[in-house]
Amino acid sequence: QWIFNPLVGRSNRPRPTISLFGYDFA
């Protein structure tokens, strides 16, 4: 499942991550 923040964009990692201020956290 992809988790993303619509304010900064989606994650670009092949696993569930949250994109925060342009950084991806798993």
N, CA, C and O atoms as a CHARMM CRD file, in Angstrom:
* protein
*
  104
    1    1 GLN  N      0.83700  -1.20700   0.00000 PROA 1      0.00000
    2    1 GLN  CA     0.00000   0.00000   0.00000 PROA 1      0.00000
    3    1 GLN  C      0.86800   1.25100   0.00000 PROA 1      0.00000
    4    1 GLN  O      1.82900   1.36400   0.76100 PROA 1      0.00000
    5    2 TRP  N      0.50300   2.19200  -0.87500 PROA 2      0.00000
    6    2 TRP  CA     1.25800   3.44100  -0.95400 PROA 2      0.00000
    7    2 TRP  C      0.62400   4.48700  -0.05700 PROA 2      0.00000
    8    2 TRP  O     -0.57900   4.73600  -0.12200 PROA 2      0.00000
    9    3 ILE  N      1.44000   5.08700   0.77200 PROA 3      0.00000
   10    3 ILE  CA     0.96300   6.18300   1.61600 PROA 3      0.00000
   11    3 ILE  C      1.67200   7.45800   1.16200 PROA 3      0.00000
   12    3 ILE  O      2.89700   7.48700   1.04500 PROA 3      0.00000
   13    4 PHE  N      0.90400   8.49700   0.91000 PROA 4      0.00000
   14    4 PHE  CA     1.53800   9.71000   0.40800 PROA 4      0.00000
   15    4 PHE  C      0.92800  10.96300   1.01900 PROA 4      0.00000
   16    4 PHE  O     -0.21700  10.94900   1.47000 PROA 4      0.00000
   17    5 ASN  N      1.69100  12.03500   1.03100 PROA 5      0.00000
   18    5 ASN  CA     1.23200  13.32900   1.49400 PROA 5      0.00000
   19    5 ASN  C      0.98000  14.19900   0.27900 PROA 5      0.00000
   20    5 ASN  O      1.91900  14.53100  -0.44400 PROA 5      0.00000
   21    6 PRO  N     -0.28100  14.58100   0.03500 PROA 6      0.00000
   22    6 PRO  CA    -0.66300  15.34100  -1.15400 PROA 6      0.00000
   23    6 PRO  C     -0.02900  16.73800  -1.19500 PROA 6      0.00000
   24    6 PRO  O     -0.06500  17.40800  -2.22700 PROA 6      0.00000
   25    7 LEU  N      0.53800  17.16100  -0.09300 PROA 7      0.00000
   26    7 LEU  CA     1.13800  18.49300  -0.04100 PROA 7      0.00000
   27    7 LEU  C      2.55000  18.50300  -0.61600 PROA 7      0.00000
   28    7 LEU  O      3.04400  19.54800  -1.04100 PROA 7      0.00000
   29    8 VAL  N      3.19500  17.34800  -0.62900 PROA 8      0.00000
   30    8 VAL  CA     4.58400  17.29800  -1.06500 PROA 8      0.00000
   31    8 VAL  C      4.80800  16.28500  -2.17600 PROA 8      0.00000
   32    8 VAL  O      5.86800  16.27200  -2.80200 PROA 8      0.00000
   33    9 GLY  N      3.80600  15.42600  -2.42800 PROA 9      0.00000
   34    9 GLY  CA     3.99200  14.42000  -3.46300 PROA 9      0.00000
   35    9 GLY  C      4.00500  13.03100  -2.88100 PROA 9      0.00000
   36    9 GLY  O      3.84700  12.84100  -1.67500 PROA 9      0.00000
   37   10 ARG  N      4.20000  12.04700  -3.76600 PROA 10     0.00000
   38   10 ARG  CA     4.14000  10.65900  -3.33800 PROA 10     0.00000
   39   10 ARG  C      5.52900  10.09400  -3.08600 PROA 10     0.00000
   40   10 ARG  O      6.53500  10.65700  -3.51700 PROA 10     0.00000
   41   11 SER  N      5.56300   8.98900  -2.39300 PROA 11     0.00000
   42   11 SER  CA     6.82000   8.30600  -2.10800 PROA 11     0.00000
   43   11 SER  C      7.35800   7.66300  -3.37400 PROA 11     0.00000
   44   11 SER  O      6.58900   7.30900  -4.26800 PROA 11     0.00000
   45   12 ASN  N      8.66700   7.51100  -3.45700 PROA 12     0.00000
   46   12 ASN  CA     9.28000   6.90900  -4.64300 PROA 12     0.00000
   47   12 ASN  C     10.02900   5.63600  -4.28200 PROA 12     0.00000
   48   12 ASN  O     10.90600   5.19300  -5.02400 PROA 12     0.00000
   49   13 ARG  N      9.68000   5.04300  -3.13100 PROA 13     0.00000
   50   13 ARG  CA    10.32300   3.79600  -2.72400 PROA 13     0.00000
   51   13 ARG  C      9.37200   2.62900  -2.91200 PROA 13     0.00000
   52   13 ARG  O      8.15900   2.79600  -2.78600 PROA 13     0.00000
   53   14 PRO  N      9.90400   1.44100  -3.21300 PROA 14     0.00000
   54   14 PRO  CA     9.10900   0.24400  -3.50000 PROA 14     0.00000
   55   14 PRO  C      8.52800  -0.38700  -2.23800 PROA 14     0.00000
   56   14 PRO  O      8.40000  -1.60900  -2.16500 PROA 14     0.00000
   57   15 ARG  N      8.18300   0.40700  -1.27100 PROA 15     0.00000
   58   15 ARG  CA     7.54200  -0.09500  -0.05400 PROA 15     0.00000
   59   15 ARG  C      6.74600   1.05200   0.57700 PROA 15     0.00000
   60   15 ARG  O      6.98400   2.21600   0.25600 PROA 15     0.00000
   61   16 PRO  N      5.80800   0.73400   1.46800 PROA 16     0.00000
   62   16 PRO  CA     4.97700   1.75800   2.09000 PROA 16     0.00000
   63   16 PRO  C      5.81900   2.81600   2.79900 PROA 16     0.00000
   64   16 PRO  O      6.53500   2.51800   3.75600 PROA 16     0.00000
   65   17 THR  N      5.72400   4.04600   2.31900 PROA 17     0.00000
   66   17 THR  CA     6.48500   5.12700   2.92700 PROA 17     0.00000
   67   17 THR  C      5.63800   6.38200   2.99800 PROA 17     0.00000
   68   17 THR  O      4.60400   6.47600   2.33600 PROA 17     0.00000
   69   18 ILE  N      6.06300   7.33200   3.78500 PROA 18     0.00000
   70   18 ILE  CA     5.37700   8.61400   3.86100 PROA 18     0.00000
   71   18 ILE  C      6.34900   9.70100   3.42400 PROA 18     0.00000
   72   18 ILE  O      7.44300   9.83700   3.97000 PROA 18     0.00000
   73   19 SER  N      5.92500  10.47200   2.42500 PROA 19     0.00000
   74   19 SER  CA     6.77600  11.54500   1.94100 PROA 19     0.00000
   75   19 SER  C      6.53000  12.79600   2.77700 PROA 19     0.00000
   76   19 SER  O      5.41100  13.30800   2.83000 PROA 19     0.00000
   77   20 LEU  N      7.58400  13.28400   3.42700 PROA 20     0.00000
   78   20 LEU  CA     7.44900  14.44300   4.29600 PROA 20     0.00000
   79   20 LEU  C      8.43900  15.51600   3.88600 PROA 20     0.00000
   80   20 LEU  O      9.65100  15.31800   3.98200 PROA 20     0.00000
   81   21 PHE  N      7.92900  16.65500   3.42800 PROA 21     0.00000
   82   21 PHE  CA     8.76400  17.77400   2.99000 PROA 21     0.00000
   83   21 PHE  C      9.81000  17.35300   1.96300 PROA 21     0.00000
   84   21 PHE  O     10.93700  17.84900   1.96300 PROA 21     0.00000
   85   22 GLY  N      9.41400  16.43000   1.09000 PROA 22     0.00000
   86   22 GLY  CA    10.31600  16.00400   0.02800 PROA 22     0.00000
   87   22 GLY  C     11.20100  14.83800   0.41300 PROA 22     0.00000
   88   22 GLY  O     11.95800  14.32600  -0.41300 PROA 22     0.00000
   89   23 TYR  N     11.10700  14.40900   1.68400 PROA 23     0.00000
   90   23 TYR  CA    11.90900  13.26600   2.11800 PROA 23     0.00000
   91   23 TYR  C     11.00900  12.06500   2.31400 PROA 23     0.00000
   92   23 TYR  O      9.85600  12.21600   2.71900 PROA 23     0.00000
   93   24 ASP  N     11.50600  10.89500   2.03800 PROA 24     0.00000
   94   24 ASP  CA    10.71700   9.66400   2.17000 PROA 24     0.00000
   95   24 ASP  C     11.11700   8.90000   3.42200 PROA 24     0.00000
   96   24 ASP  O     12.28800   8.58400   3.63200 PROA 24     0.00000
   97   25 PHE  N     10.12800   8.61200   4.23800 PROA 25     0.00000
   98   25 PHE  CA    10.38100   7.83800   5.44300 PROA 25     0.00000
   99   25 PHE  C      9.63200   6.52400   5.38300 PROA 25     0.00000
  100   25 PHE  O      8.46800   6.48800   4.98400 PROA 25     0.00000
  101   26 ALA  N     10.28600   5.45000   5.77400 PROA 26     0.00000
  102   26 ALA  CA     9.63500   4.14300   5.73600 PROA 26     0.00000
  103   26 ALA  C      9.14200   3.78800   7.14500 PROA 26     0.00000
  104   26 ALA  O      8.55900   2.72200   7.34500 PROA 26     0.00000
